[in-house]
Amino acid sequence: MFPKFMGGASANEMLPCGLKLTAQEACGKGLVSRVFWPGAFTQDVMDHFKELASCNPVVLEESKTLVHCNMMFELQQAKEQECEVLKKIWVLVQGMDSMLKYLQRKIDEF
């Protein structure tokens, strides 16, 4: 599903090497709807909550339901397909080596 949201070029750039996006990049690519900055976080979140609270609750709930139900079937299929690919990769020596290198990088970052 990542390529669907990010576009093929960005997915091909990010997935193989595990590149990360900044919050601004994620917002620019449509992965998040907005970025709350640390200095104004509380006020911005409260303003957003007030905005949501002014909306009709039935409309909010039904809108979210429609958005999610249209994606759930596709997400389930993608998850199953990705799990099958991961199983194939994990049994390869190169796959195990990549996984160990990734874990070592995470340990080093910690």
Secondary structure as UniProt FT lines:
FT   HELIX           2..6
FT   HELIX           8..14
FT   TURN            15..18
FT   HELIX           23..28
FT   TURN            29..30
FT   HELIX           38..40
FT   HELIX           41..53
FT   HELIX           57..91
FT   HELIX           93..109
//
